[in-house]
Amino acid sequence: MIAENIKQVLSELPEEVRLVAVSKFHPNEAIEEAYRAGQRVFGESKVQEMTAKYETLPKDIEWHFIGHLQSNKIKYIAPYVALIHGIDSYKLLTEVNKQAVKINKTVNCLLQLHIAREETKFGFSMDECREMLASNEWKELKNVRICGLMGMATNTDNIEQIKTEFCSLNKFFQEVKSTWFAHDESFRELSMGMSHDYHEAVAFGSTLIRVGSKIFGERSY
């Protein structure tokens, strides 16, 4: 079933879009089934859970941290995380850098933008993000690599609203790239789109979609 679902989702994606299978709250068996189907990129949102899975599952899995990250937990994932999707403050970025320095590694990160009309979502406003990038202080953080942006649309059935939000993030991505990362090959990821709205996200230039329930079924908490 899981293998079928993965095949189905992949068949709908352009070549340049990667699938992050959101495996949080799902057991190792489910991940192993997806792995046997060829899936290598998995997303988790709890540090302890991701670390436990990292230690017990194949080492060629690319682990993406997609949840809200607490600075005191960074040290546990820094050694192996492939990409942190949710950097929502400059303070968090400096903390990731600090832990990365200790292990002599560069950690890939995305800046999270708040594009939804919901207060519960995290992220920079566009103005806060511009301000942070314009200050240039982040350029001193040699052990983090900003690879792009991430955002979550409002959880709504209003497709037009979702499209508007993804469109605004895409425009902002282009602005940030041309202003601060024009010559940076690694700034190329736009992480947006989940099980219910990834078609819209792909239409607006997403390069990473985060799909969980459509692959693994509903979670058992």
RAGI-V459591 format. One record per backbone hydrogen bond with DSSP energy under -1.0 kcal/mol. CO is the residue of the C=O (numbers start at 1). NH is the residue of the N-H. E is the energy in kcal/mol with one decimal. If there is no record, write none. Layout:
CO,NH,E
CO,NH,E
This chain:
1,5,-2.5
2,6,-2.4
3,7,-2.3
4,8,-2.5
5,9,-2.5
6,10,-2.9
7,11,-2.0
9,12,-1.4
10,13,-1.6
14,17,-1.8
18,209,-2.3
20,211,-2.2
21,23,-1.0
21,43,-2.5
23,26,-2.2
27,31,-1.5
28,32,-3.1
29,33,-2.0
30,34,-1.9
31,35,-2.8
32,36,-2.5
33,37,-1.0
34,39,-2.2
35,38,-1.9
40,62,-3.2
41,21,-2.4
42,64,-3.1
43,23,-1.5
44,66,-2.9
46,50,-2.7
47,51,-2.6
48,52,-2.2
49,53,-2.1
50,54,-2.8
51,55,-2.1
53,57,-1.7
58,61,-1.2
62,42,-2.2
63,82,-2.8
63,83,-1.1
64,44,-2.4
65,85,-2.9
70,73,-2.2
73,76,-1.4
74,77,-1.1
74,78,-2.4
77,80,-1.4
77,81,-2.6
83,65,-2.5
84,110,-2.5
87,112,-2.7
89,93,-1.6
90,94,-2.4
91,95,-1.8
92,96,-2.4
93,97,-2.2
94,98,-2.3
95,99,-2.2
96,100,-2.3
97,101,-2.4
98,102,-1.4
100,105,-2.3
101,104,-1.4
107,145,-2.5
108,84,-2.2
109,147,-3.2
110,87,-2.1
111,150,-2.4
112,124,-3.1
113,115,-1.0
124,114,-3.3
125,129,-2.3
126,130,-2.5
127,131,-2.5
128,132,-2.4
129,133,-2.5
130,134,-2.9
131,135,-1.5
133,136,-1.1
136,139,-1.3
137,140,-2.2
138,141,-1.5
140,142,-1.5
141,144,-1.1
143,107,-2.6
145,109,-2.9
147,188,-2.0
147,189,-3.0
148,111,-2.3
149,191,-2.9
150,113,-3.1
154,156,-1.6
157,159,-1.4
158,162,-1.9
159,163,-2.7
160,164,-2.3
161,165,-2.3
162,166,-2.6
163,167,-2.7
164,168,-2.2
165,169,-1.8
166,170,-2.4
167,171,-2.4
168,172,-2.1
169,173,-2.6
170,174,-2.3
171,175,-2.2
172,176,-3.0
173,177,-2.8
174,178,-2.6
175,179,-2.2
176,180,-2.9
177,181,-1.4
181,184,-2.3
184,187,-1.2
186,188,-1.5
189,149,-2.0
190,207,-2.6
190,208,-1.4
191,151,-2.1
193,210,-2.8
194,197,-1.4
194,198,-1.5
197,201,-2.0
198,202,-2.7
199,203,-1.8
200,204,-1.1
201,206,-2.1
202,205,-1.7
207,18,-3.3
208,192,-1.3
209,20,-3.2
211,22,-2.4
212,215,-1.8
212,216,-3.0
213,217,-1.8
